[in-house]
Amino acid sequence: MRLDLLALKHKALSENIRLHRSKGLVTMLSSQSPDDYDGKVDDYLENIGLPICFTTNATSNQVLQNMFKGDFGVSLKMQKNRPVIEIIKEMFPTSARIGLLSLLCAVLFGIPIGCIAAYNRGKATDSVLRILTTLGISVPSFVVATLLLLLLGVKLKLLPTMGLQGVKGYIMPVLALSFYPACYIGRLSRSSMLDAINQDYMRTAKAKGVKSSKRIFKHALRNAFIPVLTYLGPLTAGILSGSFVVESVFSIPGLGRYFIQSILNRDYPIIMATTIFFASLVIIMNLIVDILYKFVDPRIDVTKGVD
């Protein structure tokens, strides 16, 4: 068993030599046998941030405990020896600001578009809006970002092309990031509104003389908002953590762009920490959405099925 463990450590250490080009480690491997550096392997793997897969159970348990405490080790290459949690704290606010503005724009434009299309079902307005939203969900975000950059930044010179230089610097990234969600929410709202408009309570409200705008935006929209709310959960998590495409096009120092750079540079602690951070956001946002169901539709019992 001990020989197998030493052989595994020897293999792991050889792989890390290829990845990290550690001159000192190359010398150690070339001049020593596995028995000679038995105690050094765990220390080395722990220092470079890769102790989980190759070290002893005690070290792995300690690493897992540190992860639950928010300690993901230090950066290997991007910002060498700097704690990963500090890097995330520095990069995340930029992505969060752009994400919140994009999410707000997507909701403010998407829901009215869906309501207008549903109210004018079968008319020219409905056809035009359906064509626009279909095109919107078909065009990738990097295409939208590139077109905005060429048109508003390079040709017309109306907006800055790089970074977040004042309020104007947010316009193109927010438009590029919110374009697809707005179109998708528009189509989703239209489908839900059409289903709500044909319900009996809507016909009753019409018979009572309730105005069309009030029927649509007060009675029908509340019931049609459930599918949109379901979509907003994972969307919020994804959009807050940053879009690496949009951030790369506009050279924005956000978490999404930094995550891709860490992959290219094989900075594993940052990759692991960012992945866990994104997964945690998805779980938290889905939990919030489940709670909000009760406020949007009081008929939903969130405790149903719980012993």
C-alpha positions in Angstrom: 0.0 0.0 0.0 2.8 2.4 0.9 4.6 1.6 -2.4 1.4 2.3 -4.3 1.0 5.6 -2.5 4.6 6.6 -3.2 4.2 5.7 -6.9 1.0 7.8 -7.1 2.8 10.7 -5.5 5.7 10.3 -7.9 3.4 10.4 -10.9 1.5 13.4 -9.5 4.8 15.2 -8.9 6.0 14.5 -12.4 2.8 15.9 -13.9 3.2 19.1 -11.9 6.7 19.5 -13.2 5.3 19.5 -16.7 2.6 22.0 -15.8 4.5 24.4 -13.5 8.1 24.1 -14.8 9.5 24.1 -11.3 13.3 24.1 -11.6 13.8 23.2 -8.0 11.4 20.3 -8.3 13.0 19.0 -11.5 16.3 18.9 -9.6 14.7 17.0 -6.7 13.0 14.5 -9.0 16.1 13.8 -11.1 18.3 13.3 -8.1 16.1 11.6 -5.6 14.0 8.5 -5.3 10.3 8.5 -4.1 11.4 7.3 -0.6 13.7 10.4 -0.3 11.0 13.0 -0.9 8.1 11.3 0.8 7.5 14.1 3.2 8.1 16.9 0.7 5.4 15.9 -1.8 2.5 16.8 0.4 4.0 20.1 1.3 4.6 20.9 -2.3 1.2 19.9 -3.5 -0.4 21.9 -0.7 1.6 25.0 -1.6 0.7 24.9 -5.2 -3.0 24.5 -4.3 -3.5 20.9 -5.5 -3.7 18.9 -2.3 -7.2 17.3 -2.8 -6.4 14.5 -5.2 -2.9 13.5 -4.4 -2.2 14.0 -0.7 -3.2 12.0 2.4 -6.7 11.9 3.7 -5.8 14.2 6.6 -4.6 16.9 4.2 -7.7 16.5 2.0 -10.0 16.8 4.9 -8.2 20.0 6.0 -8.5 21.4 2.5 -12.3 20.7 2.5 -12.6 22.4 5.8 -10.8 25.4 4.5 -13.0 25.5 1.4 -16.1 25.7 3.7 -14.5 28.6 5.5 -13.9 30.4 2.2 -10.2 29.6 1.9 -9.4 28.3 -1.6 -5.6 28.7 -1.4 -3.5 31.1 -3.4 -3.2 31.9 -7.1 -0.4 30.0 -8.9 0.2 32.2 -11.9 -2.2 35.1 -12.5 -1.4 36.9 -9.2 1.1 34.5 -7.6 0.6 33.8 -3.9 -2.3 36.1 -3.6 -5.4 34.5 -1.8 -8.0 33.5 -4.3 -10.9 34.8 -2.2 -9.3 38.3 -2.4 -9.2 38.1 -6.2 -12.9 37.1 -6.4 -13.8 39.9 -4.0 -12.0 42.4 -6.3 -13.3 41.1 -9.6 -16.9 40.2 -8.7 -18.3 43.8 -8.0 -17.5 44.9 -11.5 -19.3 41.9 -13.0 -22.2 42.3 -10.5 -22.8 45.9 -11.5 -22.9 45.1 -15.2 -25.0 42.1 -14.5 -27.6 43.9 -12.4 -28.0 46.6 -14.9 -28.3 44.1 -17.7 -30.9 42.1 -15.7 -32.9 45.2 -15.1 -32.9 46.2 -18.8 -33.8 42.6 -19.8 -36.9 42.6 -17.4 -38.0 46.2 -18.2 -37.9 45.6 -22.0 -38.7 41.9 -22.2 -42.0 41.8 -20.2 -43.6 44.8 -21.9 -42.7 43.3 -25.3 -44.3 40.0 -24.4 -47.5 41.8 -23.0 -47.8 44.0 -26.1 -47.3 41.0 -28.5 -49.9 38.9 -26.6 -52.4 41.7 -26.5 -52.1 42.3 -30.3 -52.1 38.6 -31.1 -52.4 38.0 -34.9 -51.8 41.6 -35.8 -48.8 43.2 -37.5 -47.3 44.4 -34.1 -47.3 40.8 -32.9 -45.6 39.6 -36.0 -42.9 42.2 -35.9 -42.1 41.6 -32.2 -42.0 37.9 -32.7 -39.5 38.3 -35.6 -37.3 40.6 -33.6 -37.3 38.4 -30.5 -36.6 35.3 -32.6 -33.6 37.1 -34.2 -32.5 38.2 -30.7 -32.3 34.7 -29.3 -30.6 33.5 -32.4 -27.7 35.9 -32.4 -24.8 35.1 -30.1 -23.8 37.7 -27.5 -20.3 38.1 -28.9 -21.8 39.1 -32.3 -24.0 41.7 -30.7 -21.1 43.0 -28.6 -18.9 43.2 -31.7 -21.5 45.0 -33.8 -22.1 47.5 -31.0 -18.3 48.0 -30.7 -17.9 48.7 -34.4 -20.9 50.9 -34.9 -21.1 53.0 -31.7 -17.4 52.8 -30.7 -15.3 52.7 -33.9 -17.4 54.4 -36.6 -19.6 56.8 -34.8 -17.2 57.3 -31.8 -20.1 57.9 -29.4 -19.0 55.5 -26.7 -15.7 54.3 -25.3 -14.5 51.0 -26.7 -12.5 49.7 -23.7 -13.1 49.4 -20.0 -15.7 51.2 -17.9 -15.0 54.9 -18.4 -17.8 56.6 -16.6 -21.5 56.1 -17.3 -21.0 55.8 -21.0 -18.7 52.8 -20.5 -21.6 50.7 -19.2 -23.9 51.3 -22.1 -22.5 48.9 -24.7 -21.7 46.0 -22.3 -25.1 46.3 -20.7 -26.9 46.3 -24.1 -24.9 43.4 -25.4 -25.4 41.4 -22.2 -29.1 42.1 -21.9 -30.1 41.6 -25.5 -30.6 37.9 -25.5 -32.3 37.7 -22.1 -34.7 40.5 -23.1 -35.7 38.7 -26.2 -36.1 35.4 -24.4 -38.2 36.9 -21.7 -40.3 38.6 -24.3 -41.1 35.3 -26.0 -41.7 33.6 -22.6 -44.0 36.4 -21.5 -46.0 36.3 -24.7 -46.6 32.6 -24.3 -47.6 32.9 -20.7 -49.8 35.9 -21.3 -51.7 34.2 -24.1 -52.5 31.4 -21.7 -53.6 33.8 -19.0 -55.7 36.0 -21.3 -57.8 33.0 -22.2 -58.7 32.1 -18.6 -62.2 32.5 -17.3 -61.3 35.2 -14.8 -60.1 37.4 -17.7 -63.4 37.1 -19.5 -65.2 37.9 -16.2 -63.1 41.0 -15.7 -63.9 42.1 -19.3 -67.6 41.5 -18.8 -67.4 43.7 -15.7 -66.0 46.5 -17.8 -62.4 46.5 -16.4 -60.1 48.4 -18.7 -57.8 46.4 -21.0 -54.6 47.8 -19.6 -55.7 46.9 -16.1 -56.7 43.4 -17.2 -53.4 42.8 -18.9 -50.9 44.4 -16.5 -52.6 43.7 -13.2 -54.6 40.4 -13.5 -53.0 38.5 -16.3 -49.4 39.6 -15.8 -49.2 38.4 -12.2 -50.2 34.8 -13.2 -48.1 34.9 -16.3 -45.0 36.0 -14.4 -44.3 32.5 -12.9 -42.4 31.1 -15.9 -40.5 34.3 -16.2 -39.6 34.2 -12.5 -38.3 30.6 -12.9 -36.0 31.7 -15.8 -34.7 34.7 -13.8 -33.2 32.4 -11.1 -30.4 30.8 -13.1 -30.2 33.9 -15.3 -29.4 36.1 -12.4 -26.7 33.8 -11.2 -25.1 33.5 -14.6 -25.3 37.2 -15.4 -24.0 38.3 -12.0 -20.9 36.1 -12.3 -19.9 37.8 -15.5 -20.1 37.1 -19.2 -16.6 36.2 -20.3 -17.5 37.0 -24.0 -18.8 40.5 -23.3 -16.1 41.3 -20.8 -13.4 40.1 -23.2 -14.8 42.1 -26.1 -14.9 45.3 -24.1 -11.8 44.6 -22.0 -13.7 44.8 -18.7 -11.7 43.5 -15.7 -14.6 41.3 -14.4 -14.8 37.9 -12.9 -15.9 36.2 -16.1 -12.9 37.4 -18.1 -10.6 36.5 -15.3 -12.0 33.0 -15.1 -11.2 32.3 -18.8 -7.7 33.8 -18.3 -7.2 31.4 -15.3 -8.2 28.5 -17.5 -5.8 29.4 -20.2 -3.0 29.8 -17.6 -4.0 26.7 -15.7 -4.4 28.5 -12.4 -6.4 25.7 -10.8 -7.2 27.3 -7.4 -8.9 30.2 -9.2 -10.7 27.8 -11.5 -12.0 25.7 -8.6 -13.0 28.7 -6.5 -14.8 30.5 -9.3 -16.7 27.3 -10.3 -17.8 26.7 -6.7 -18.8 30.4 -6.4 -20.9 30.2 -9.5 -22.6 27.0 -8.4 -23.4 28.6 -5.0 -25.0 31.5 -6.7 -27.2 29.2 -8.8 -28.3 27.4 -5.7 -29.0 30.6 -3.8 -30.9 32.2 -6.6 -33.1 29.1 -7.2 -33.9 29.1 -3.5 -34.9 32.7 -3.6 -37.1 32.1 -6.6 -38.8 29.2 -4.8 -39.6 31.6 -1.9 -40.8 34.3 -4.3 -43.3 32.0 -5.8 -45.4 32.3 -2.7 -45.5 36.1 -3.0 -46.3 36.1 -6.7 -49.0 33.5 -6.4 -50.4 32.9 -2.9 -52.1 29.7 -4.1 -48.6 28.1 -4.2 -47.8 26.2 -1.0 -44.0 26.1 -0.5 -44.4 23.7 2.4 -46.4 21.1 0.4 -44.7 17.7 0.5 -42.7 18.5 3.6 -43.2 16.1 6.5 
